[in-house]
Amino acid sequence: MEFPTIKFAYFALLVLTVSWALKQNRTIQKVFLLGASYFFAWKFKPEFLAVLVLSSLANWYLGKTLVRLKGNTRQKPVLVFGILLNLGVLGFFKYYGFFIDNLGSFLTWLDLEVHLPILEVIAPFGISFFTFQSMSYLVDTYWDKAVQPASILDYLLFIAFFPQYGAGPICSSRDLLPQLAAPAPKHIPDLSQAVGMIATGLLKKMVFATYLASHLTTDAFLSPQNFTTAELVLAVYAYTAQVYLDFSGYTDIARGVSLLFGFKIPENFNYPYRATDIGDFWRRWHMTFSRWLRFYIYFPLGGSKCSRARCYFNLMVTFVACGIWHGPTWGFVIWGTLHGVALTAYKAALDLRRDLGIKSEGPYPWWWLALGCFSTVSFCAFARVFFKASDLTTAMDYYSGLIAGTIYGEHFDLGVLFVTLLTFFLNFYGRPFFDAFVDWHEKLPHVARPFAWAGILALLFTLKPFGMAATIYFNF
C-alpha cells in the first residue's frame, strides 16, 4: 500500500477519522492505531507482520530486562544478546542469499564441491528501519538515556506506527514515546504544516520522481550501452535528483500524516544538495540514519577522540556498514566505501589545515561555495552508479559509457533536464515556496479548505506521469 495511492488515501482517512473520534480514551485510541499499523504491514504480506510482532515483543522484553538489571554485571551480556539477535534476524532476511552466493563462489574457486542450502528468503517490509529503531532503544536503555515506554502498548506502537516504520525516519525513544505517553491533543497541532508536507511530498514523489524514472533513469541504468555519454551524464544527475525527490517526498508524507494524528516525528532532510562538502552533506541527508551511524557505530568505535589513524579507520568502518545496511550487493559495499574514503579525506584535510594554522571558518567567497556545492553533488551523483546499477558489470558498462565521448542520442530528454535542475534549485530556494503555501492555507476559511485539498489532488493526478515509480527506500 504505497503512500501516493487512492487505497492509502482511503485507509489513512478512515484511520484518522476513527482515531480522532477515540481521542477521549487514549488507551483505546492507541490500541486502534496499533491495529491499523499491523493491518498496514499485513497488507504487504502476512509473514511480514509476524516478523514485526515477534521482533517487537522480543525487544520490549529485552528492554525491560536491561532496566531490571541496571547496575548488574549481567546487563551487558543481555545487551550483546539483543544486538546479535536483531542483527541475526536482519542478516538472515536481507543477506542470506548474498552470503550463500558468495560462499558458493569462493568454494568453487577452491575446487570444493559443497551443496549449500538454498532458500527463497524475502526481506520483510521495513525490516532495516524497525530493526535499527529497536537496537537504538536497547543501546539507549543500557546507557540509561532511553525514555521507557509507559506500557507494552506504547512500545509496540512506537515500533509499528504505520506512517514511519516502513522507511523511516528512524525515531529514537525520545522522539515518539513521550508523545505516546501524553494525553491526546485536542486538535491537530499544525494542520497547515501537515497539509504542506503532504502536498510537497506527493508532488516530489508522484510527479517529479516518477517523471525522471519513467523518462530516463530506469532505462539508462538497465542498459547503459544503449545511451550516449551526454545521456548517461544527464541520467547520473537525474537519478541523484530522483533519489532525493523519492525519499524526501516519502518522508514529507510520513511527517505530514503523522502530524495529522497528532505526532511530530523528526526531520530527515535539510536541503542536502546545497551542502558545500561531504561532511555537510551527511549532516543534511537522511539525518536520522546519519545520527544512528554516528551514535551507535562511530562514537562507540572511538569517534574522533582517538588517534587520527584510528579516527579515519572508524569513519571507514562506519560507512562500509552504511553501504551494507542498504542492501546485499557489492555495489552497495563499494558505494559506502567511496563515501568512507571521501569523508576520511575531508577529515584529513581539516586536520592538515589545523596543523598549518589555517582557519576553517568562513566567510567564503560565493565562487568557492559554488565549487564546493558542485563537487559534492557530483561526487554523490557519480558514486550512485554503484548504488543504482543491478550488478558490478552494469556499473562498469555505465562508467565506460561516461568516458566514451558520444554526444548525440534520441534519449536526451529536455523534460528530465528541467526537473533535475528544478530539484537542485529547490534545494536552495524551496523553503520560501513552502512557507508561502503554508501561509496561504492558514488564511483559507475552514469551509474552503476541503475544496482546496480536492483541487490540489486533482492537479497532482493530472500532472502525474503514467504509472508510479516504486519507492526506492522500501527496498532497504
Secondary structure, 3 states (H helix, E strand, C coil): CCCCCHHHHHHHHHHHHHHHHCCCCHHHHHHHHHHHHHHHHHHHCHHHHHHHHHHHHHHHHHHHHHHHCCCCCCHHHHHHHHHHHHHHHHHHHHHHHHHHHHHHHHHHHCCCCCCCCCCCCCCCCCHHHHHHHHHHHHHHHHCCCCCCCCCHHHHHHHHHCCCCCCCCCCCCHHHHHHHHHCCCCCCCCCHHHHHHHHHHHHHHHHHHHHHHHHHHHHHHHHCHHHCCHHHHHHHHHHHHHHHHHHHHHHHHHHHHHHHHCCCCCCCCCCCHHHCCCHHHHHHHCCHHHHHHHHHHHHHHHCCCCCCHHHHHHHHHHHHHHHHHHHCCCHHHHHHHHHHHHHHHHHHHHHHHHHHCCCCCCCCCCHHHHHHHHHHHHHHHHHHHHHHHCCCHHHHHHHHHHHCCCCCCCCCCCHHHHHHHHHHHHHHHHHHHHHHHHHHHHHHCCHHHHHHHHHHHHHHHHHHCCCCCCCCHHHHC
